[in-house]
Amino acid sequence: MMNSFGHVFRVTTWGESHGPALGATVDGVPPGVKLDAVMLQHWLDRRKPGQNKFTTQRREADEVRILSGVYEGETTGTPVQLMIENTDQRSKDYGDIAEKFRPGHADITYWLKYGIRDPRGGGRSSARETAARVAAGGVAREVLKALAPEVEIRGYMTRMGIHEIDRARFDWDEIERNPFWTPDQKAAESWAGYLDALRKAGSSVGAVIEVVVRGAPAGLGAPVYAKLDTDLAAAMMSINAVKGVEIGEGMQAAMLTGEENADEIAMGPDGPVFSSNHAGGILGGISTGQDIVVRFAVKPTSSILTPRKTITRAGEPAEIVTKGRHDPCVGIRAVPVGEAMAACVVLDHLLLHRAQVGEGPRGRIG
């Protein structure tokens, strides 16, 4: 149970890392939206493994198939069923850990909760599950394109381990030019050597990803239990390996005074304008019309070659080394996943907003 998220635009993912296939059932898709597998494949290609030496060398085409909900290139309003076949599983790599728990991994909590677990790649706890989310996010993007074409969603890496970008060198065009999805060319160059050394040592490192939603209208979200930032935080936190989420200034807001933190308001030619965006585009759970900024931290990949102490299912002390093909920095492929989750949440709240108050904000100023 509990494999679904969303209110109106609702996504249910299914499948395991080493099963025959995985995918998503996407419900609440409006009818008449142009959609085909090629549109979704673009986003999956950004996430798929084996594209360079900095990601897992598992070779998956990640080809998505649309099994239902589309007729003659348009959505019908019924559930869109998406499937991605697994073609490069190497389950034998996990034979040595079937009786042991990997430190830092969900192996032990799955066992304590269910009394059974799939050790082949981690089953549902594997980052492989996120391929289904990216496919669902592709559906959300096409619906947003039809209903709110001004909305743009972009993610990028701002930190790898102790190394952070220099925001003075921020370049939107650079994001697509390097394997780390970072807007800082010099950072990308230095990160390459740093991560290559970790990769060769069989180790891993964490990262911080930032996702910005531009062009979202004011009024998305609702007070208290359906806050836009609540759902964004939950969506990002649900991504495997994520350990922290911030909106706007996030934790840094605790170090600001009221004067520093307040985003002052003035009246512009087209409505209210803000002097800054410490709130990350959301006040009281409702979007302001500014850029929505969400940031999340991804822990280091738990599967490493360095021997670690653990226990067996029988409770005996043991030592474990995780072989196989793993990401030295899973944060790299988390960038398109974060974008996909933001797309799903923003579309969900756009549909909720229209259902309650119609198009556009109700309040008028001036």
N, C-alpha and C positions, 0 to 999 in steps of 0.2 A: 504494500500500500504506500501512499504518499510519494508517488512518482510523477505527480502533475503539478503545474504551477500556472497562475493566471486566473483572471476573473471571467472576462468575456472571451478574450483571445486566450485559449487554454491549451497548454502543451503537455503531453504525456510522453515520456521517453521510455524505451524498453531495450533489452538486449545486454549482452556481456562482452567483455573485451575479446574473449576467445571462443565465443559462440558462433553460430553460422552467420548471424547478421545482427544489426542493431538498427534503431530508427525512432521515429516519433509519430504520434497521432496529434494533429493540429486541428482543434475545433474552434468554432467561432469566426472562421474566415468569411468575410463578406462575399457574396456572389459577384461574378462579373469582373474579377481581377485577372489580368493576363498573367499566366504562370506556366512555366515548363521547367523541365529538369536542368536545362542549360543555365537558366537564371540562378538556380540554387547552386549549381556546380562551381560557379565562380567563387562563392564564399567558402565552399568546402576545400577548394584547391589552395586557399590561403592557409588553411589549418592542417592539411594532411601531412602525415609524417614522411620522413626520408627525403626531404627536399634539399637538405644541406647537412654538413657534418655537425652542426650545432643542435640537431634534433634527433630523436630516435631513428634508427635505421630500419625499423619495420616498414615494409613497402606495401602500402595500401593505396589503391586508386581512389578510394572513397567515392565511388560513383553512386549517386543517389537516384533512386527510382520513385516515381509518384504512382502509387497504387490505387488511389481513389481521390474523389473531391475535385477533379478537373475534367472538363469535357471540351474538346476542340479548342484547347489552349486557354480556357478561362475557368476560374473557380466556380463551383456550383452552389456553394453555401453549405455543403455537407463536409464531414471531416476529411482532411487531407492526410492520407497515410503515406509516410516516407520510409524508405528502407535503404540501408547501406550494407552490402555484404562484406564480411570479413574474409580476406583472401590470403593473408600472410601470417597466420598464427603459428607460433612455435611453442606449443604448450610444454614440450619436453624441457624447455629452459627453466621451468618452475617446479620440476620434480623434486629438487632438493629442499624446497621450502614448504612442501605440502604439510609437513608435521611441525614446522616452526613459524613463529610470528616475526615479521619484519618490524624492527623498531621504527617508529614514526609513521607507520602505515596503518590502514584500517583493518588489517588482518585480525588483530586481537579483539577489536570491538565487534566486528561482524560475528566472530565465533562466540563471544560472550552473550550477544543478543540472540542469535539464531540457532547456535549449536551446530551450524554447518556453514561452510564457506567455499567459494570457488577460488582456488589458489592460482589458477591460470591467468596471470596478468592482473589479478585483483578483482576480476568479475565486474560488478557494478561500480566498485570504488576506483576503477581505472580511469585515467584521463581519456581513454578511448570513448567513453560514454558521451563526451562533449561533442563528438561528430554529429550526433543527432540534434543537439541544441543548435549547432551552426546551420544545419539544414532547416530547422524550424525558424531560426532567425532570418534566413533567406526569404521564407514565406512572409514573415512580418515586414521585411524591407519592401517587398513588392506591394503589399497592401498600403504601407505608408507612402510609397511613391504615388499610388493612386489617390489616396485621401489627403495627404499632407506632403506634397512634393518638395516643400522647402526644408523638410527635416533632413539633416545630415548627421551621421553617426560615425565617429572615428576614434580608434583606440591606438595607443602607443605605449612603449615601455619607457619609464622614467628612471628606473633604478635596477641594477643587477648587482646583488650582494651589497658591498659597501660603496659601489661606484654609481654615481648619480649624474644625470644630464646637467648641462649648463643651459638654463632656460634663456639666457641671452643669445644662444645659438639656435633657438627653436626654429625649425624649418618644416612646415607641413609637407612639402614635396619630398623631403628626405625620408619620410616614414616608409614609403614604398620602395626605397632604393637599397635598403640593407636588410640582412636576415633577422634583425632584432626588432623591427618595427619601431625604431626610435627616431625622434625628430632632430637628433644631434649627431652630425656626421663624425665629429671627432670622438664622441663617446662610442659610437659603433666601431670605430677603428680600434680603440683601446680594449673594448669588450671582447673583440674577436680573439686576441691573444690570451686574455684572461680566461675565457670560457674554454678555449682549446686546451689549455693546460689542465683545467679541471676535468675535462672530458677524457684526456689521456690518462689521468690519474684514477679514473673510475669514480670520481666524486660528482657533486652537484651543488647548485647554489639557487637561492631564491630571487625574487624580482618584485617590482611594483609596476602595475599597469594602470594607466589613466584612460578613461573613456569620456569623450565629450559629445554631447548631443546639441547640435546647433539647429536653430529654427523651430524648436518646439513651441507651440503656442502657450500663452499664459492660461492658467486655469486647470491644468491637468493635475489629478490627485484629489484627495478628499481629506478632511480633518480626521484625526485620531487613528482609525483602524484601516484606512486605505490610503495612507500617505504615499505620495510618489516616491519619496526617499526611502520609506520603509520597504516598499516592494523592490526598488533598485538594490538596496542593501541585501535583502534576502536573496535576490537573484544572483548577485555576485558571490555572496557567501556560500551559495549552493554549488558553485563550481569546485570540482575536486582540487584539493591542495590550497585553497584560499583560506587564510587565517585572519584577515582583517579587512574592513571596508571603511572608507571615508566619503563624505559628501562635502564638496567645497573645501573650506579650510580644514574640516575634520578635526583631528586631535590638536592641530596647531591653534584652533580657536580658543583653547583653554589658556593660551599665553597672551591673548589679546585683551585690550580694554574695550569697554563698550563703545567708546568713540572710534577706536580703530576697526572694530568688527562691523559696525553699522554701515550698510550700503545705502548711502544717501540718495534721495530720490528728487528728480526734477521733472518738469513737464517738457517733453520734446514735441516736435511737429506731428509725430504719429502716435503719441501716447507717452506714458511714463518711461523715463530713462534712469539708469542707476549709475552711480559714480564708481562702483566697484562690484565685485561678485564673490565676496567672502562666503555667502550662503550657498554657492554652487547652483544657483538658478532655482532654488526651492525654498519657500518660506511657509511655515505651518503645514508642510506636506503638500503644498500646491505650487506648481511651476510659475515663475515670474515672467517668462518670456526670454530670459537671458540664457546663455549657455548653461546646460546642465552638466555638472562635472562630478564624476564618481571615480574613486580610486580604490584599488584593492591590492593586497599583498599576497604573493604566492610563496609557499614554503619550498625549501629544496626538495628535489625528488628523493623519496625514501629508499629507492632501490639503488644501492651503491656497492662498489667492489671492496670497500674497506670492511674488514671483519668487525661485526658488532655483537655484543652479548644479548642473548634473548632466552626464551624458554620454549619448550615443546608443548604440544597439546596435553601431554601427560604431566606437565609442570616441571620437567627436568631442565636444568641449566644447559645452554647450548651456545654455539657461536654460529653466526650466519653471514654469508656473502651472497648477494643477489646478482646472479648472472642474467644474461639476456640483453635486450635492446631497450635502452631507456634514455629519456631526455636529460642532458646535463643541466638544463634550465627549462623547466616546463612552462615558465612564464612566457617564453617566446610564442608558443602555440596558444597560450591563454588570451592573447590579444584579440584574435577573431572571435573567440568564445565570449569574451566580455562585450564585444560589439553586438553579437547575436542576442545576448541576454538583455542588453539595453534596448535593442529594437523590439523584442517581445514585450517588455514592460511598457515602453512608451506607446506602442500601438494599443496594448490592453487598456491603458488609461485614456487614450484618445477615444476609444470605443465606449468606455464607461462614461466619459464626459459627455459625449454626444447623446448617449442614452438618457442621461439625467437632465441636461440643460440645453441640448442642441449644439449647434456649431458656434465656436467663438466664445469669449468671455461674456457674461451677462452684464457686468458692471460697466458703466461708462464714466469717464472722467473728463470734465470740462464741458 
